[in-house]
């Protein structure tokens, strides 16, 4: 019997692509799994949530382009120009979106290869409910590898005296100053096993978010101690806190006549 050749395993993106082409669905994992944190931090709605948003609601939604249909505009000031209908798929479903001719021209001028099958992107736009199935009228399209500089609003860092020696924390200040910009920086310091203090650094230590900065911070502090936040971060926190609040309300209900007031609520920090 002839032995089979010893070949390297296919890279994950190629393996997933062939699974989808052959079977019509993914087996190993979903291409969006590795982007799950970015989707949560930068998306203000999922495809499922967008379906319930009111007409004209402004949203940012991330996902993978699973369908592209281009056509030529026949009337109006964009007559003769190309527009695009796309379907964006995320981990909760999918939603259709339209890029009118002028928007499409702007986006493709900035990112020539961004609109294509299996491209991971973020859409900014408004919900359109004029048809039976809601869709998104796109105002801007941002490739996933541009999400950090385009969509990050703040950077959160966790410091633990038991883990981060003074020599490590001493490197943090010059690192931040090398990447000076306009994004706020928050530091969370563990003071005890159960208590923490969150501080916002002064403007001199605000940063310009880049993939390079993220990599440097992760190398210095550890990947679990660095969080690049966007408009979706607060939404994700509210969702995580909602069951807790409901549970607290259920527990406190029998004590409604008690004289003790509710505990104070700390301000919403930029760090999980």
N, C-alpha and C positions, 0 to 999 in steps of 0.2 A: 504494500500500500504506500502510495506517495504521501509524505507528510505535508501538512499545510505550512505555508511560509509564516515565519515569525514577524509580524508587523505590529507597529505601535498602535495603541488605541486611538481612535479619532478624538480630536479636541472636542470639548463639550458643545461649543456652538454648532459644529458640523454634525455631531451626533444628534442633537436636538432637531436640527434642520431635516435630516434624513428620516427621523422618526415621524415628524409631521407630514413630510411628503409621502411616506409609505403607508402610514396608518391613519393619518388625518387628525392625530392628537399626539401629545407628548407623554412619554412614559418615565424617562429618567428624572426629569424635573421640568419646571417651566422656565423659559428664558428670562422671565421677570424676577425670578426668585433672588438672584444676586443683586437686584436693584430695589429690593423690598424696603430697605431703610430710606433710600432716596425718595421713593414713591410716597412713603409715609410723611417725610419731612417737608416735601415740596408741593404735594398735591393738596388742594383745599377740598376736593371731592373725589370720590371714586366714580366709576361708570354707573354703578347702582344708585349712588346718592344723587348724581347729576340728573337722573331720570325724575327725581322728585323736586328738583330745584325750580323756583318760579321763573317765569319768562324774563329774560334779560339779566338773570343773575350772573355775575362775573365769577368765573372759576379758573383754577389751574388744575389740570388733570394729566397724570403721567401714565404711559403704557407703551405697548408695542403696536406698530402699524400692521394690520393684518389684511387690509384691502386698500388699493389705490385706483381711482378712476378719474382720468383727466378728460376735460372737454373744452371746446373753444366757445367763449362767450359770444353770443350772436348780436346782442343789442346793448345800448347804453354806452357810457364813456369807455368801457373796457372791451368793446366789440373787437373781436379778432385776437384777444388775449386768452391765455389758457387759465382755467380754474381747476380745482381738484376736490373730489369727494374722497374722504378716507374713512376707514373704520379703525378706531383705537381700542385695543384689547388690554384690560388690566386683570388683576387677580380676582376680580369680582364679576367680570362680564365684559361687555363691549358697548361702544357708543359711536354713532356716526358723527362726522364733523366735515365742515366745508371750509375751504380756503378760497375766497374769491380772488379774482385775477390779480388785483394790486397787491393783496397780502401774499399770494403765492410767489409773485415776482420778487417781492422784498425778501421773503424767507429764503428762496433758492439763490438769490444773489449773495446772501450772507452765508448760507450753508448749502452749497450746491448738491450734496449727496444725502441730504437729511430726509427727503420724502421717498421712501421705498419700503418694500415689504420687510418686515421683521426689524425695522429701525426702532430703537427705543427713544421716545421723545416726550416732552411735556408740551401741552397745548394751553395757551391762555386765550380765553374768549368768553362769549356770552351764550347762555342756554337759549335755544330756540324751540318754543313749544307750539309753533303754528301748524305743525303737521301732527299726525297721529302719534308718531314716535319722536320724542325729544332728541335734539341733536345739539351740536356746538358750532357756533359761528366763530371761526378762529381769527384772533387778532395777531397772534405771534406763535411761533413754533420753535422750541428750544431742544436741540439734541441732548441726550443724557450726559454726554461728556462736557457739556457747557452748563450743566445744572448748578454746579458748585459756584462758579463766579456770577452766574445770572440770577440765581434764586436763593442763595444763602443770605439771611438777614442778621444772624448772630452766630457766635461760636461759644460753646460751653465746654469748660474744662473741669475735670474732677481731680482734686489733689487729696492724697491721703498721707499724713505724716508717717504712718507706719510703712508705707510703700515707697513714697517719693522722698529720697534723701535731700538735704539742703543743696548738695551739689547739682542735683537734677533741677530743682526749682530755680536755682540761680541761672540756669540756662534759658529759662522761659522768657524772661524779660527781653533780652537781646533778640531772641527768636521772633517775638511778636513785633518788635520795632523794625525788624528787617522786612516785614510784610505790612507795613503801615497802610491803612485804608479807612473805610467808613463803617465797617460792620462791627457792632458791639461785641465785646468779649466779657463773658461771665465766668467766674471761678467759684466752684463749690468745694469747700474745705470741710472734711469730716473732723469735728471737734471731739466727739465720743463715738461709741459704737452705734448710738441711736440718734445723734444730733449732727446737724450740718449747718453751715453758714454759707449763703450765696452772696457774692459781691460783684458789682459791675465795675470793671476797670475804667480808668479815666481815658479820655479821648486820645491821648498820646499812645495808648496801647490798643486802639481799635485796629482792625486788620483788613486787608484785601483778601477775600476768600479765594483760594486756588487749590487745585489738587496737590500741588507741591507743598503748600502750607499744611494741609491735612496730613500728608505723609510725614512731614517733619515732626508735627505735634504727636502723632501716633508713635513714632519711633522714640520720642523722648518720654512720653507719659504712659503709653500703652493704648491700643485701639479702643478699649472699653472706657477710656477716660476722655475721649474727644467726641464732641457732637456738633455737627454743622446743621443749624436749624433754619427752617424756612416758614412760609405761611401755613404749612400743614402741620407743624409741630404742635402748636397750641390745640388744633383740632384733635389730634391724636391723643393728647393728654386729657382733654375733656371727655373723650370717649372712654378712656381707661378709668377715669375718676367717677363716671356716671354710675356704674354698678355699686361702687363704694358709697356714694352719697345716698343711693336708694336704700342700701342696707342700713346706713346710719339713721335714716328717717324712720325705717321700720322699727329699729330698736328704741329710738327716742320717743316715738308716738305715745306710748303709755305714760311717759313722764312729762307730757305737755304742760301740766299744771305746776310742775316743780319750779322752785324759785331760782335755780341755777340756770344761767343763760348758756347759749352755745359757745363752744370754744372759738377763739379767734382764728381766722383763716389767713394763712401766709400769702403774700403776693405770689403770683404765678412766675416761677423762675424759668429760665431758658434751658435748664438741664433736667434730664429725666432722673 
